[in-house]
Amino acid sequence: VQLQASGGGLVQAGGSLRLTCTASGNSIRFNLMGWFRQAPGKERELVASITTAGTTNYADSVKGRFTISRDNTKNTVSLQMTSLKPPDTGVYYCNSILSDTKTRFPWGQGTQVTVSS
């Protein structure tokens, strides 16, 4: 599976963006999927996840502001981000989650999100 994230950009604090992860090569419908971000100088962290049944989970830092969803007919996972803050700045990636430290697929090219104050 190849993963391609898109939808990033430059936005002012308080703004919104919608990211989309498109998978190709095979279906991701039976995978636990997550959105990750890597801020400058920091390790990549999981910010949101969604199970095959649609159950979602969020990092405390984004809870109430971000919404993850999936469309199995399109083989995509999306992340709606609202009330963006400068600490949300980073490169955003999606992947299938195997465990706390492991992901299933090769990392694709992420999408840059920059939030200005």
mmCIF file of the C-alpha atoms, coordinates in Angstrom:
data_MODEL
# 
_entry.id   MODEL 
# 
loop_
_atom_site.group_PDB 
_atom_site.id 
_atom_site.type_symbol 
_atom_site.label_atom_id 
_atom_site.label_alt_id 
_atom_site.label_comp_id 
_atom_site.label_asym_id 
_atom_site.label_entity_id 
_atom_site.label_seq_id 
_atom_site.pdbx_PDB_ins_code 
_atom_site.Cartn_x 
_atom_site.Cartn_y 
_atom_site.Cartn_z 
_atom_site.occupancy 
_atom_site.B_iso_or_equiv 
_atom_site.pdbx_formal_charge 
_atom_site.auth_seq_id 
_atom_site.auth_comp_id 
_atom_site.auth_asym_id 
_atom_site.auth_atom_id 
_atom_site.pdbx_PDB_model_num 
ATOM 1   C CA . VAL A 1 1   ? 0.000   0.000  0.000  1.00 0.00 ? 1   VAL A CA 1 
ATOM 2   C CA . GLN A 1 2   ? 1.176   3.477  -0.875 1.00 0.00 ? 2   GLN A CA 1 
ATOM 3   C CA . LEU A 1 3   ? -0.126  6.395  1.170  1.00 0.00 ? 3   LEU A CA 1 
ATOM 4   C CA . GLN A 1 4   ? -0.373  9.977  -0.053 1.00 0.00 ? 4   GLN A CA 1 
ATOM 5   C CA . ALA A 1 5   ? -1.403  12.788 2.263  1.00 0.00 ? 5   ALA A CA 1 
ATOM 6   C CA . SER A 1 6   ? -2.724  16.059 0.882  1.00 0.00 ? 6   SER A CA 1 
ATOM 7   C CA . GLY A 1 7   ? -4.573  19.190 1.923  1.00 0.00 ? 7   GLY A CA 1 
ATOM 8   C CA . GLY A 1 8   ? -1.971  20.937 4.040  1.00 0.00 ? 8   GLY A CA 1 
ATOM 9   C CA . GLY A 1 9   ? -1.088  24.597 3.805  1.00 0.00 ? 9   GLY A CA 1 
ATOM 10  C CA . LEU A 1 10  ? -0.471  27.829 5.624  1.00 0.00 ? 10  LEU A CA 1 
ATOM 11  C CA . VAL A 1 11  ? -3.292  29.025 7.857  1.00 0.00 ? 11  VAL A CA 1 
ATOM 12  C CA . GLN A 1 12  ? -3.723  31.601 10.600 1.00 0.00 ? 12  GLN A CA 1 
ATOM 13  C CA . ALA A 1 13  ? -4.406  30.550 14.156 1.00 0.00 ? 13  ALA A CA 1 
ATOM 14  C CA . GLY A 1 14  ? -8.074  29.757 14.554 1.00 0.00 ? 14  GLY A CA 1 
ATOM 15  C CA . GLY A 1 15  ? -8.391  28.574 10.982 1.00 0.00 ? 15  GLY A CA 1 
ATOM 16  C CA . SER A 1 16  ? -9.307  25.182 9.557  1.00 0.00 ? 16  SER A CA 1 
ATOM 17  C CA . LEU A 1 17  ? -7.884  22.631 7.166  1.00 0.00 ? 17  LEU A CA 1 
ATOM 18  C CA . ARG A 1 18  ? -9.020  19.262 5.887  1.00 0.00 ? 18  ARG A CA 1 
ATOM 19  C CA . LEU A 1 19  ? -6.389  16.644 5.187  1.00 0.00 ? 19  LEU A CA 1 
ATOM 20  C CA . THR A 1 20  ? -6.952  13.570 3.043  1.00 0.00 ? 20  THR A CA 1 
ATOM 21  C CA . CYS A 1 21  ? -4.915  10.379 2.920  1.00 0.00 ? 21  CYS A CA 1 
ATOM 22  C CA . THR A 1 22  ? -5.375  8.342  -0.235 1.00 0.00 ? 22  THR A CA 1 
ATOM 23  C CA . ALA A 1 23  ? -4.235  4.738  -0.286 1.00 0.00 ? 23  ALA A CA 1 
ATOM 24  C CA . SER A 1 24  ? -3.344  2.861  -3.433 1.00 0.00 ? 24  SER A CA 1 
ATOM 25  C CA . GLY A 1 25  ? -2.209  -0.653 -4.157 1.00 0.00 ? 25  GLY A CA 1 
ATOM 26  C CA . ASN A 1 26  ? -4.636  -2.389 -1.818 1.00 0.00 ? 26  ASN A CA 1 
ATOM 27  C CA . SER A 1 27  ? -7.635  -1.681 0.366  1.00 0.00 ? 27  SER A CA 1 
ATOM 28  C CA . ILE A 1 28  ? -7.159  -0.195 3.824  1.00 0.00 ? 28  ILE A CA 1 
ATOM 29  C CA . ARG A 1 29  ? -10.717 -0.915 4.935  1.00 0.00 ? 29  ARG A CA 1 
ATOM 30  C CA . PHE A 1 30  ? -9.658  -3.632 7.388  1.00 0.00 ? 30  PHE A CA 1 
ATOM 31  C CA . ASN A 1 31  ? -6.909  -1.552 8.980  1.00 0.00 ? 31  ASN A CA 1 
ATOM 32  C CA . LEU A 1 32  ? -6.825  0.565  12.108 1.00 0.00 ? 32  LEU A CA 1 
ATOM 33  C CA . MET A 1 33  ? -5.743  3.888  10.611 1.00 0.00 ? 33  MET A CA 1 
ATOM 34  C CA . GLY A 1 34  ? -4.160  6.925  12.184 1.00 0.00 ? 34  GLY A CA 1 
ATOM 35  C CA . TRP A 1 35  ? -2.986  10.427 11.468 1.00 0.00 ? 35  TRP A CA 1 
ATOM 36  C CA . PHE A 1 36  ? 0.433   11.328 12.765 1.00 0.00 ? 36  PHE A CA 1 
ATOM 37  C CA . ARG A 1 37  ? 2.322   14.592 12.864 1.00 0.00 ? 37  ARG A CA 1 
ATOM 38  C CA . GLN A 1 38  ? 5.956   15.495 13.189 1.00 0.00 ? 38  GLN A CA 1 
ATOM 39  C CA . ALA A 1 39  ? 6.757   18.940 14.466 1.00 0.00 ? 39  ALA A CA 1 
ATOM 40  C CA . PRO A 1 40  ? 10.160  20.491 13.758 1.00 0.00 ? 40  PRO A CA 1 
ATOM 41  C CA . GLY A 1 41  ? 12.798  18.883 15.970 1.00 0.00 ? 41  GLY A CA 1 
ATOM 42  C CA . LYS A 1 42  ? 10.343  16.414 17.499 1.00 0.00 ? 42  LYS A CA 1 
ATOM 43  C CA . GLU A 1 43  ? 9.434   12.791 17.029 1.00 0.00 ? 43  GLU A CA 1 
ATOM 44  C CA . ARG A 1 44  ? 6.413   11.761 15.052 1.00 0.00 ? 44  ARG A CA 1 
ATOM 45  C CA . GLU A 1 45  ? 3.312   11.419 17.239 1.00 0.00 ? 45  GLU A CA 1 
ATOM 46  C CA . LEU A 1 46  ? -0.129  9.915  16.782 1.00 0.00 ? 46  LEU A CA 1 
ATOM 47  C CA . VAL A 1 47  ? -2.886  12.532 16.904 1.00 0.00 ? 47  VAL A CA 1 
ATOM 48  C CA . ALA A 1 48  ? -5.989  10.584 15.858 1.00 0.00 ? 48  ALA A CA 1 
ATOM 49  C CA . SER A 1 49  ? -7.039  7.050  15.023 1.00 0.00 ? 49  SER A CA 1 
ATOM 50  C CA . ILE A 1 50  ? -10.088 5.290  13.628 1.00 0.00 ? 50  ILE A CA 1 
ATOM 51  C CA . THR A 1 51  ? -10.992 1.626  13.774 1.00 0.00 ? 51  THR A CA 1 
ATOM 52  C CA . THR A 1 52  ? -12.571 -0.425 11.007 1.00 0.00 ? 52  THR A CA 1 
ATOM 53  C CA . ALA A 1 53  ? -15.906 0.078  12.777 1.00 0.00 ? 53  ALA A CA 1 
ATOM 54  C CA . GLY A 1 54  ? -15.451 3.845  12.887 1.00 0.00 ? 54  GLY A CA 1 
ATOM 55  C CA . THR A 1 55  ? -14.539 4.249  16.546 1.00 0.00 ? 55  THR A CA 1 
ATOM 56  C CA . THR A 1 56  ? -12.255 7.246  16.968 1.00 0.00 ? 56  THR A CA 1 
ATOM 57  C CA . ASN A 1 57  ? -9.618  8.262  19.472 1.00 0.00 ? 57  ASN A CA 1 
ATOM 58  C CA . TYR A 1 58  ? -7.644  11.495 19.820 1.00 0.00 ? 58  TYR A CA 1 
ATOM 59  C CA . ALA A 1 59  ? -4.581  12.857 21.524 1.00 0.00 ? 59  ALA A CA 1 
ATOM 60  C CA . ASP A 1 60  ? -5.511  15.216 24.338 1.00 0.00 ? 60  ASP A CA 1 
ATOM 61  C CA . SER A 1 61  ? -3.877  18.101 22.482 1.00 0.00 ? 61  SER A CA 1 
ATOM 62  C CA . VAL A 1 62  ? -6.348  17.885 19.581 1.00 0.00 ? 62  VAL A CA 1 
ATOM 63  C CA . LYS A 1 63  ? -9.466  16.521 21.269 1.00 0.00 ? 63  LYS A CA 1 
ATOM 64  C CA . GLY A 1 64  ? -12.513 18.600 20.433 1.00 0.00 ? 64  GLY A CA 1 
ATOM 65  C CA . ARG A 1 65  ? -10.755 20.317 17.510 1.00 0.00 ? 65  ARG A CA 1 
ATOM 66  C CA . PHE A 1 66  ? -9.845  17.495 15.118 1.00 0.00 ? 66  PHE A CA 1 
ATOM 67  C CA . THR A 1 67  ? -12.158 14.895 13.574 1.00 0.00 ? 67  THR A CA 1 
ATOM 68  C CA . ILE A 1 68  ? -10.922 11.757 11.824 1.00 0.00 ? 68  ILE A CA 1 
ATOM 69  C CA . SER A 1 69  ? -13.099 9.893  9.357  1.00 0.00 ? 69  SER A CA 1 
ATOM 70  C CA . ARG A 1 70  ? -12.772 7.245  6.677  1.00 0.00 ? 70  ARG A CA 1 
ATOM 71  C CA . ASP A 1 71  ? -14.411 6.431  3.357  1.00 0.00 ? 71  ASP A CA 1 
ATOM 72  C CA . ASN A 1 72  ? -13.855 2.803  2.488  1.00 0.00 ? 72  ASN A CA 1 
ATOM 73  C CA . THR A 1 73  ? -15.407 3.229  -0.958 1.00 0.00 ? 73  THR A CA 1 
ATOM 74  C CA . LYS A 1 74  ? -12.705 5.747  -1.821 1.00 0.00 ? 74  LYS A CA 1 
ATOM 75  C CA . ASN A 1 75  ? -9.937  4.102  0.201  1.00 0.00 ? 75  ASN A CA 1 
ATOM 76  C CA . THR A 1 76  ? -9.292  7.337  2.075  1.00 0.00 ? 76  THR A CA 1 
ATOM 77  C CA . VAL A 1 77  ? -8.916  8.627  5.603  1.00 0.00 ? 77  VAL A CA 1 
ATOM 78  C CA . SER A 1 78  ? -9.493  12.295 6.372  1.00 0.00 ? 78  SER A CA 1 
ATOM 79  C CA . LEU A 1 79  ? -8.663  14.682 9.196  1.00 0.00 ? 79  LEU A CA 1 
ATOM 80  C CA . GLN A 1 80  ? -10.787 17.775 9.690  1.00 0.00 ? 80  GLN A CA 1 
ATOM 81  C CA . MET A 1 81  ? -8.825  20.287 11.742 1.00 0.00 ? 81  MET A CA 1 
ATOM 82  C CA . THR A 1 82  ? -10.466 23.336 13.292 1.00 0.00 ? 82  THR A CA 1 
ATOM 83  C CA . SER A 1 83  ? -9.370  26.031 15.759 1.00 0.00 ? 83  SER A CA 1 
ATOM 84  C CA . LEU A 1 84  ? -5.813  25.464 14.645 1.00 0.00 ? 84  LEU A CA 1 
ATOM 85  C CA . LYS A 1 85  ? -2.975  26.615 16.887 1.00 0.00 ? 85  LYS A CA 1 
ATOM 86  C CA . PRO A 1 86  ? 0.714   27.260 16.171 1.00 0.00 ? 86  PRO A CA 1 
ATOM 87  C CA . PRO A 1 87  ? 1.717   24.043 18.035 1.00 0.00 ? 87  PRO A CA 1 
ATOM 88  C CA . ASP A 1 88  ? -0.297  22.107 15.412 1.00 0.00 ? 88  ASP A CA 1 
ATOM 89  C CA . THR A 1 89  ? 2.412   23.008 12.901 1.00 0.00 ? 89  THR A CA 1 
ATOM 90  C CA . GLY A 1 90  ? 4.193   20.029 11.399 1.00 0.00 ? 90  GLY A CA 1 
ATOM 91  C CA . VAL A 1 91  ? 4.199   17.438 8.658  1.00 0.00 ? 91  VAL A CA 1 
ATOM 92  C CA . TYR A 1 92  ? 1.128   15.218 8.799  1.00 0.00 ? 92  TYR A CA 1 
ATOM 93  C CA . TYR A 1 93  ? 1.144   11.575 7.717  1.00 0.00 ? 93  TYR A CA 1 
ATOM 94  C CA . CYS A 1 94  ? -1.297  8.696  7.794  1.00 0.00 ? 94  CYS A CA 1 
ATOM 95  C CA . ASN A 1 95  ? -0.573  5.027  8.335  1.00 0.00 ? 95  ASN A CA 1 
ATOM 96  C CA . SER A 1 96  ? -2.036  1.791  9.594  1.00 0.00 ? 96  SER A CA 1 
ATOM 97  C CA . ILE A 1 97  ? -1.391  1.210  13.298 1.00 0.00 ? 97  ILE A CA 1 
ATOM 98  C CA . LEU A 1 98  ? -0.076  -2.160 14.444 1.00 0.00 ? 98  LEU A CA 1 
ATOM 99  C CA . SER A 1 99  ? 0.943   -1.226 17.987 1.00 0.00 ? 99  SER A CA 1 
ATOM 100 C CA . ASP A 1 100 ? 2.078   1.752  20.079 1.00 0.00 ? 100 ASP A CA 1 
ATOM 101 C CA . THR A 1 101 ? 5.399   1.737  18.249 1.00 0.00 ? 101 THR A CA 1 
ATOM 102 C CA . LYS A 1 102 ? 4.752   0.023  14.939 1.00 0.00 ? 102 LYS A CA 1 
ATOM 103 C CA . THR A 1 103 ? 2.956   0.919  11.748 1.00 0.00 ? 103 THR A CA 1 
ATOM 104 C CA . ARG A 1 104 ? 2.122   -1.351 8.876  1.00 0.00 ? 104 ARG A CA 1 
ATOM 105 C CA . PHE A 1 105 ? 2.949   0.462  5.661  1.00 0.00 ? 105 PHE A CA 1 
ATOM 106 C CA . PRO A 1 106 ? 5.913   2.475  4.389  1.00 0.00 ? 106 PRO A CA 1 
ATOM 107 C CA . TRP A 1 107 ? 5.619   6.132  5.254  1.00 0.00 ? 107 TRP A CA 1 
ATOM 108 C CA . GLY A 1 108 ? 4.342   8.192  2.380  1.00 0.00 ? 108 GLY A CA 1 
ATOM 109 C CA . GLN A 1 109 ? 5.040   11.798 1.625  1.00 0.00 ? 109 GLN A CA 1 
ATOM 110 C CA . GLY A 1 110 ? 3.286   13.792 4.286  1.00 0.00 ? 110 GLY A CA 1 
ATOM 111 C CA . THR A 1 111 ? 1.624   17.138 3.954  1.00 0.00 ? 111 THR A CA 1 
ATOM 112 C CA . GLN A 1 112 ? 2.929   20.308 5.614  1.00 0.00 ? 112 GLN A CA 1 
ATOM 113 C CA . VAL A 1 113 ? 0.640   22.242 7.942  1.00 0.00 ? 113 VAL A CA 1 
ATOM 114 C CA . THR A 1 114 ? 1.853   25.619 9.128  1.00 0.00 ? 114 THR A CA 1 
ATOM 115 C CA . VAL A 1 115 ? -0.197  27.653 11.591 1.00 0.00 ? 115 VAL A CA 1 
ATOM 116 C CA . SER A 1 116 ? 0.828   31.257 12.038 1.00 0.00 ? 116 SER A CA 1 
ATOM 117 C CA . SER A 1 117 ? 0.072   33.266 15.153 1.00 0.00 ? 117 SER A CA 1 
# 
